């Protein structure tokens, strides 16, 4: 899978492209381009976007546009953290929760011998919806629709994990910092470059107080005389480092870190990424189904004509009626079955030609297929549709997969309610499940 890391900051755009396979991940390309305006940036993106067609794009928004709070939980499960985090943040952020998108980054913790890890430290991230909308609109104007949007310092976080550091150190790029203590990256944040040394000094002091450490050195991911001077002024040893990823150097290290990121994504809720218009997909599937039906009828018609020559009319008439009743089991006996089949096909084209109006078992099966997340591999053994009730039974790789499947199916337009009747671990290490789905409209 091709993955594009897109690091957009003031006046500069960094891009790294990786190829993630089953056995290894390889850096294919990395570049950095300067721009002077949003219009020029859009032109650059417009020229690059054809090369990214079909790729998974991870785009960043400058970390300075995010608010953040560090929160500890007595559990580490991501779903539980997602549910609890908004309640922890609500009284500590200057926004209404309806006006922001919230996500979190699980921070690493320094290993202490003899002590067991009791709590999980997470960085709660808050982004105003207006900032997210502006970013997506800018990219859309250039024909770019990223699947993932993250803060810029998430790329720095992933690169800092890759580079060995001595003692307590900070990694810096642009206006982002990450704190690394030993082998663990324990904090990320942005600082104000307009305050020169003062902005960095205050940020470093806050990190030292919060984490009870003494910062000893600073690593820069690219040459920056202003940052080098600012760190030197506060007494830190400064070194420029270029990450080596499987033998290749990235011209823009942060965009490489973005391409490698997996935890965070602010494209959720009303901003959720849609692979393609659902109506278009339904129309395509419907037209294919109608085409297959037309081909079957044409083949049947040819067979009927041949049979007329080989057999008596009475036997042929009986066979035609049998085909008619198999195709339309609930229809009344027709004087001319072939003509009636053609009329039924025309009616089907009018009613279900785009699968956007009316309801059928095909709509229900399609809704189930589209509602199951692509990363969840499910096999069904039973599919029973009675009136407005659909019963499913099958195998899934895990209990979490069943929960994820239920949550996504609940969003499907035809379904009013989705219930998990039973889940259990089978002898083949697969989770056996049964679902009962109520439809908004009976078949």
Secondary structure as a PSIPRED ss2 file (coil, helix, strand):
# PSIPRED VFORMAT (PSIPRED V4.0)

   1 X C   1.000  0.000  0.000
   2 X E   0.000  0.000  1.000
   3 X E   0.000  0.000  1.000
   4 X E   0.000  0.000  1.000
   5 X E   0.000  0.000  1.000
   6 X E   0.000  0.000  1.000
   7 X E   0.000  0.000  1.000
   8 X E   0.000  0.000  1.000
   9 X E   0.000  0.000  1.000
  10 X C   1.000  0.000  0.000
  11 X C   1.000  0.000  0.000
  12 X E   0.000  0.000  1.000
  13 X E   0.000  0.000  1.000
  14 X E   0.000  0.000  1.000
  15 X E   0.000  0.000  1.000
  16 X E   0.000  0.000  1.000
  17 X E   0.000  0.000  1.000
  18 X E   0.000  0.000  1.000
  19 X E   0.000  0.000  1.000
  20 X E   0.000  0.000  1.000
  21 X C   1.000  0.000  0.000
  22 X C   1.000  0.000  0.000
  23 X C   1.000  0.000  0.000
  24 X C   1.000  0.000  0.000
  25 X E   0.000  0.000  1.000
  26 X E   0.000  0.000  1.000
  27 X E   0.000  0.000  1.000
  28 X E   0.000  0.000  1.000
  29 X E   0.000  0.000  1.000
  30 X E   0.000  0.000  1.000
  31 X E   0.000  0.000  1.000
  32 X E   0.000  0.000  1.000
  33 X E   0.000  0.000  1.000
  34 X E   0.000  0.000  1.000
  35 X C   1.000  0.000  0.000
  36 X C   1.000  0.000  0.000
  37 X C   1.000  0.000  0.000
  38 X H   0.000  1.000  0.000
  39 X H   0.000  1.000  0.000
  40 X H   0.000  1.000  0.000
  41 X H   0.000  1.000  0.000
  42 X H   0.000  1.000  0.000
  43 X H   0.000  1.000  0.000
  44 X H   0.000  1.000  0.000
  45 X H   0.000  1.000  0.000
  46 X H   0.000  1.000  0.000
  47 X H   0.000  1.000  0.000
  48 X H   0.000  1.000  0.000
  49 X H   0.000  1.000  0.000
  50 X H   0.000  1.000  0.000
  51 X H   0.000  1.000  0.000
  52 X H   0.000  1.000  0.000
  53 X C   1.000  0.000  0.000
  54 X C   1.000  0.000  0.000
  55 X C   1.000  0.000  0.000
  56 X E   0.000  0.000  1.000
  57 X E   0.000  0.000  1.000
  58 X E   0.000  0.000  1.000
  59 X E   0.000  0.000  1.000
  60 X E   0.000  0.000  1.000
  61 X E   0.000  0.000  1.000
  62 X C   1.000  0.000  0.000
  63 X H   0.000  1.000  0.000
  64 X H   0.000  1.000  0.000
  65 X H   0.000  1.000  0.000
  66 X E   0.000  0.000  1.000
  67 X E   0.000  0.000  1.000
  68 X E   0.000  0.000  1.000
  69 X E   0.000  0.000  1.000
  70 X E   0.000  0.000  1.000
  71 X E   0.000  0.000  1.000
  72 X E   0.000  0.000  1.000
  73 X E   0.000  0.000  1.000
  74 X C   1.000  0.000  0.000
  75 X C   1.000  0.000  0.000
  76 X C   1.000  0.000  0.000
  77 X C   1.000  0.000  0.000
  78 X H   0.000  1.000  0.000
  79 X H   0.000  1.000  0.000
  80 X H   0.000  1.000  0.000
  81 X H   0.000  1.000  0.000
  82 X H   0.000  1.000  0.000
  83 X H   0.000  1.000  0.000
  84 X H   0.000  1.000  0.000
  85 X H   0.000  1.000  0.000
  86 X H   0.000  1.000  0.000
  87 X H   0.000  1.000  0.000
  88 X H   0.000  1.000  0.000
  89 X H   0.000  1.000  0.000
  90 X H   0.000  1.000  0.000
  91 X H   0.000  1.000  0.000
  92 X H   0.000  1.000  0.000
  93 X C   1.000  0.000  0.000
  94 X C   1.000  0.000  0.000
  95 X C   1.000  0.000  0.000
  96 X C   1.000  0.000  0.000
  97 X H   0.000  1.000  0.000
  98 X H   0.000  1.000  0.000
  99 X H   0.000  1.000  0.000
 100 X E   0.000  0.000  1.000
 101 X E   0.000  0.000  1.000
 102 X E   0.000  0.000  1.000
 103 X E   0.000  0.000  1.000
 104 X E   0.000  0.000  1.000
 105 X E   0.000  0.000  1.000
 106 X E   0.000  0.000  1.000
 107 X C   1.000  0.000  0.000
 108 X C   1.000  0.000  0.000
 109 X C   1.000  0.000  0.000
 110 X C   1.000  0.000  0.000
 111 X C   1.000  0.000  0.000
 112 X C   1.000  0.000  0.000
 113 X C   1.000  0.000  0.000
 114 X C   1.000  0.000  0.000
 115 X C   1.000  0.000  0.000
 116 X C   1.000  0.000  0.000
 117 X C   1.000  0.000  0.000
 118 X C   1.000  0.000  0.000
 119 X C   1.000  0.000  0.000
 120 X E   0.000  0.000  1.000
 121 X E   0.000  0.000  1.000
 122 X E   0.000  0.000  1.000
 123 X E   0.000  0.000  1.000
 124 X E   0.000  0.000  1.000
 125 X E   0.000  0.000  1.000
 126 X E   0.000  0.000  1.000
 127 X E   0.000  0.000  1.000
 128 X E   0.000  0.000  1.000
 129 X H   0.000  1.000  0.000
 130 X H   0.000  1.000  0.000
 131 X H   0.000  1.000  0.000
 132 X H   0.000  1.000  0.000
 133 X H   0.000  1.000  0.000
 134 X H   0.000  1.000  0.000
 135 X H   0.000  1.000  0.000
 136 X H   0.000  1.000  0.000
 137 X H   0.000  1.000  0.000
 138 X H   0.000  1.000  0.000
 139 X H   0.000  1.000  0.000
 140 X H   0.000  1.000  0.000
 141 X H   0.000  1.000  0.000
 142 X C   1.000  0.000  0.000
 143 X C   1.000  0.000  0.000
 144 X C   1.000  0.000  0.000
 145 X C   1.000  0.000  0.000
 146 X C   1.000  0.000  0.000
 147 X C   1.000  0.000  0.000
 148 X E   0.000  0.000  1.000
 149 X E   0.000  0.000  1.000
 150 X E   0.000  0.000  1.000
 151 X E   0.000  0.000  1.000
 152 X C   1.000  0.000  0.000
 153 X H   0.000  1.000  0.000
 154 X H   0.000  1.000  0.000
 155 X H   0.000  1.000  0.000
 156 X H   0.000  1.000  0.000
 157 X H   0.000  1.000  0.000
 158 X H   0.000  1.000  0.000
 159 X H   0.000  1.000  0.000
 160 X H   0.000  1.000  0.000
 161 X H   0.000  1.000  0.000
 162 X H   0.000  1.000  0.000
 163 X C   1.000  0.000  0.000
 164 X C   1.000  0.000  0.000
 165 X C   1.000  0.000  0.000
 166 X C   1.000  0.000  0.000
 167 X C   1.000  0.000  0.000
 168 X E   0.000  0.000  1.000
 169 X E   0.000  0.000  1.000
 170 X E   0.000  0.000  1.000
 171 X E   0.000  0.000  1.000
 172 X E   0.000  0.000  1.000
 173 X E   0.000  0.000  1.000
 174 X C   1.000  0.000  0.000
 175 X C   1.000  0.000  0.000
 176 X E   0.000  0.000  1.000
 177 X E   0.000  0.000  1.000
 178 X E   0.000  0.000  1.000
 179 X E   0.000  0.000  1.000
 180 X E   0.000  0.000  1.000
 181 X E   0.000  0.000  1.000
 182 X C   1.000  0.000  0.000
 183 X C   1.000  0.000  0.000
 184 X E   0.000  0.000  1.000
 185 X E   0.000  0.000  1.000
 186 X E   0.000  0.000  1.000
 187 X E   0.000  0.000  1.000
 188 X E   0.000  0.000  1.000
 189 X E   0.000  0.000  1.000
 190 X E   0.000  0.000  1.000
 191 X C   1.000  0.000  0.000
 192 X C   1.000  0.000  0.000
 193 X H   0.000  1.000  0.000
 194 X H   0.000  1.000  0.000
 195 X H   0.000  1.000  0.000
 196 X C   1.000  0.000  0.000
 197 X H   0.000  1.000  0.000
 198 X H   0.000  1.000  0.000
 199 X H   0.000  1.000  0.000
 200 X H   0.000  1.000  0.000
 201 X H   0.000  1.000  0.000
 202 X H   0.000  1.000  0.000
 203 X H   0.000  1.000  0.000
 204 X H   0.000  1.000  0.000
 205 X H   0.000  1.000  0.000
 206 X H   0.000  1.000  0.000
 207 X H   0.000  1.000  0.000
 208 X H   0.000  1.000  0.000
 209 X H   0.000  1.000  0.000
 210 X H   0.000  1.000  0.000
 211 X H   0.000  1.000  0.000
 212 X C   1.000  0.000  0.000
 213 X C   1.000  0.000  0.000
 214 X C   1.000  0.000  0.000
 215 X C   1.000  0.000  0.000
 216 X C   1.000  0.000  0.000
 217 X E   0.000  0.000  1.000
 218 X E   0.000  0.000  1.000
 219 X E   0.000  0.000  1.000
 220 X E   0.000  0.000  1.000
 221 X C   1.000  0.000  0.000
 222 X C   1.000  0.000  0.000
 223 X C   1.000  0.000  0.000
 224 X C   1.000  0.000  0.000
 225 X H   0.000  1.000  0.000
 226 X H   0.000  1.000  0.000
 227 X H   0.000  1.000  0.000
 228 X H   0.000  1.000  0.000
 229 X H   0.000  1.000  0.000
 230 X H   0.000  1.000  0.000
 231 X H   0.000  1.000  0.000
 232 X H   0.000  1.000  0.000
 233 X H   0.000  1.000  0.000
 234 X C   1.000  0.000  0.000
 235 X C   1.000  0.000  0.000
 236 X C   1.000  0.000  0.000
 237 X E   0.000  0.000  1.000
 238 X E   0.000  0.000  1.000
 239 X E   0.000  0.000  1.000
 240 X E   0.000  0.000  1.000
 241 X C   1.000  0.000  0.000
 242 X C   1.000  0.000  0.000
 243 X C   1.000  0.000  0.000
 244 X E   0.000  0.000  1.000
 245 X E   0.000  0.000  1.000
 246 X C   1.000  0.000  0.000
 247 X C   1.000  0.000  0.000
 248 X E   0.000  0.000  1.000
 249 X E   0.000  0.000  1.000
 250 X C   1.000  0.000  0.000
 251 X C   1.000  0.000  0.000
 252 X C   1.000  0.000  0.000
 253 X H   0.000  1.000  0.000
 254 X H   0.000  1.000  0.000
 255 X H   0.000  1.000  0.000
 256 X H   0.000  1.000  0.000
 257 X H   0.000  1.000  0.000
 258 X H   0.000  1.000  0.000
 259 X H   0.000  1.000  0.000
 260 X C   1.000  0.000  0.000
 261 X C   1.000  0.000  0.000
 262 X C   1.000  0.000  0.000
 263 X C   1.000  0.000  0.000
 264 X C   1.000  0.000  0.000
 265 X C   1.000  0.000  0.000
 266 X C   1.000  0.000  0.000
 267 X C   1.000  0.000  0.000
 268 X C   1.000  0.000  0.000
 269 X H   0.000  1.000  0.000
 270 X H   0.000  1.000  0.000
 271 X H   0.000  1.000  0.000
 272 X C   1.000  0.000  0.000
 273 X C   1.000  0.000  0.000
 274 X C   1.000  0.000  0.000
 275 X C   1.000  0.000  0.000
 276 X C   1.000  0.000  0.000
 277 X C   1.000  0.000  0.000
 278 X H   0.000  1.000  0.000
 279 X H   0.000  1.000  0.000
 280 X H   0.000  1.000  0.000
 281 X H   0.000  1.000  0.000
 282 X H   0.000  1.000  0.000
 283 X H   0.000  1.000  0.000
 284 X H   0.000  1.000  0.000
 285 X H   0.000  1.000  0.000
 286 X H   0.000  1.000  0.000
 287 X H   0.000  1.000  0.000
 288 X H   0.000  1.000  0.000
 289 X H   0.000  1.000  0.000
 290 X H   0.000  1.000  0.000
 291 X H   0.000  1.000  0.000
 292 X H   0.000  1.000  0.000
 293 X H   0.000  1.000  0.000
 294 X H   0.000  1.000  0.000
 295 X H   0.000  1.000  0.000
 296 X H   0.000  1.000  0.000
 297 X H   0.000  1.000  0.000
 298 X H   0.000  1.000  0.000
 299 X H   0.000  1.000  0.000
 300 X H   0.000  1.000  0.000
 301 X H   0.000  1.000  0.000
 302 X H   0.000  1.000  0.000
 303 X H   0.000  1.000  0.000
 304 X H   0.000  1.000  0.000
 305 X H   0.000  1.000  0.000
 306 X H   0.000  1.000  0.000
 307 X H   0.000  1.000  0.000
 308 X H   0.000  1.000  0.000
 309 X H   0.000  1.000  0.000
 310 X H   0.000  1.000  0.000
 311 X C   1.000  0.000  0.000
 312 X C   1.000  0.000  0.000
 313 X H   0.000  1.000  0.000
 314 X H   0.000  1.000  0.000
 315 X H   0.000  1.000  0.000
 316 X H   0.000  1.000  0.000
 317 X H   0.000  1.000  0.000
 318 X H   0.000  1.000  0.000
 319 X H   0.000  1.000  0.000
 320 X H   0.000  1.000  0.000
 321 X H   0.000  1.000  0.000
 322 X H   0.000  1.000  0.000
 323 X H   0.000  1.000  0.000
 324 X H   0.000  1.000  0.000
 325 X H   0.000  1.000  0.000
 326 X H   0.000  1.000  0.000
 327 X H   0.000  1.000  0.000
 328 X C   1.000  0.000  0.000
 329 X C   1.000  0.000  0.000
 330 X C   1.000  0.000  0.000
 331 X C   1.000  0.000  0.000
 332 X C   1.000  0.000  0.000
 333 X C   1.000  0.000  0.000
 334 X C   1.000  0.000  0.000
 335 X C   1.000  0.000  0.000
 336 X C   1.000  0.000  0.000
 337 X H   0.000  1.000  0.000
 338 X H   0.000  1.000  0.000
 339 X H   0.000  1.000  0.000
 340 X H   0.000  1.000  0.000
 341 X H   0.000  1.000  0.000
 342 X H   0.000  1.000  0.000
 343 X H   0.000  1.000  0.000
 344 X H   0.000  1.000  0.000
 345 X H   0.000  1.000  0.000
 346 X H   0.000  1.000  0.000
 347 X H   0.000  1.000  0.000
 348 X H   0.000  1.000  0.000
 349 X H   0.000  1.000  0.000
 350 X H   0.000  1.000  0.000
 351 X H   0.000  1.000  0.000
 352 X H   0.000  1.000  0.000
 353 X C   1.000  0.000  0.000
 354 X C   1.000  0.000  0.000
 355 X C   1.000  0.000  0.000
 356 X C   1.000  0.000  0.000
 357 X C   1.000  0.000  0.000
 358 X C   1.000  0.000  0.000
 359 X C   1.000  0.000  0.000
 360 X C   1.000  0.000  0.000
 361 X H   0.000  1.000  0.000
 362 X H   0.000  1.000  0.000
 363 X H   0.000  1.000  0.000
 364 X H   0.000  1.000  0.000
 365 X H   0.000  1.000  0.000
 366 X H   0.000  1.000  0.000
 367 X H   0.000  1.000  0.000
 368 X H   0.000  1.000  0.000
 369 X H   0.000  1.000  0.000
 370 X H   0.000  1.000  0.000
 371 X H   0.000  1.000  0.000
 372 X C   1.000  0.000  0.000
 373 X C   1.000  0.000  0.000
 374 X C   1.000  0.000  0.000
 375 X C   1.000  0.000  0.000
 376 X C   1.000  0.000  0.000
 377 X C   1.000  0.000  0.000
 378 X E   0.000  0.000  1.000
 379 X E   0.000  0.000  1.000
 380 X E   0.000  0.000  1.000
 381 X E   0.000  0.000  1.000
 382 X E   0.000  0.000  1.000
 383 X E   0.000  0.000  1.000
 384 X E   0.000  0.000  1.000
 385 X E   0.000  0.000  1.000
 386 X E   0.000  0.000  1.000
 387 X C   1.000  0.000  0.000
 388 X C   1.000  0.000  0.000
 389 X E   0.000  0.000  1.000
 390 X E   0.000  0.000  1.000
 391 X E   0.000  0.000  1.000
 392 X E   0.000  0.000  1.000
 393 X E   0.000  0.000  1.000
 394 X E   0.000  0.000  1.000
 395 X E   0.000  0.000  1.000
 396 X E   0.000  0.000  1.000
 397 X C   1.000  0.000  0.000
 398 X C   1.000  0.000  0.000
 399 X H   0.000  1.000  0.000
 400 X H   0.000  1.000  0.000
 401 X H   0.000  1.000  0.000
 402 X H   0.000  1.000  0.000
 403 X H   0.000  1.000  0.000
 404 X H   0.000  1.000  0.000
 405 X H   0.000  1.000  0.000
 406 X H   0.000  1.000  0.000
 407 X H   0.000  1.000  0.000
 408 X H   0.000  1.000  0.000
 409 X H   0.000  1.000  0.000
 410 X H   0.000  1.000  0.000
 411 X C   1.000  0.000  0.000
 412 X C   1.000  0.000  0.000
 413 X C   1.000  0.000  0.000
 414 X C   1.000  0.000  0.000
 415 X E   0.000  0.000  1.000
 416 X E   0.000  0.000  1.000
 417 X E   0.000  0.000  1.000
 418 X E   0.000  0.000  1.000
 419 X E   0.000  0.000  1.000
 420 X E   0.000  0.000  1.000
 421 X E   0.000  0.000  1.000
 422 X E   0.000  0.000  1.000
 423 X E   0.000  0.000  1.000
 424 X E   0.000  0.000  1.000
 425 X E   0.000  0.000  1.000
 426 X C   1.000  0.000  0.000
 427 X C   1.000  0.000  0.000
 428 X C   1.000  0.000  0.000
 429 X C   1.000  0.000  0.000
 430 X C   1.000  0.000  0.000
 431 X E   0.000  0.000  1.000
 432 X E   0.000  0.000  1.000
 433 X E   0.000  0.000  1.000
 434 X E   0.000  0.000  1.000
 435 X E   0.000  0.000  1.000
 436 X E   0.000  0.000  1.000
 437 X E   0.000  0.000  1.000
 438 X E   0.000  0.000  1.000
 439 X E   0.000  0.000  1.000
 440 X C   1.000  0.000  0.000
 441 X C   1.000  0.000  0.000
 442 X C   1.000  0.000  0.000
 443 X C   1.000  0.000  0.000
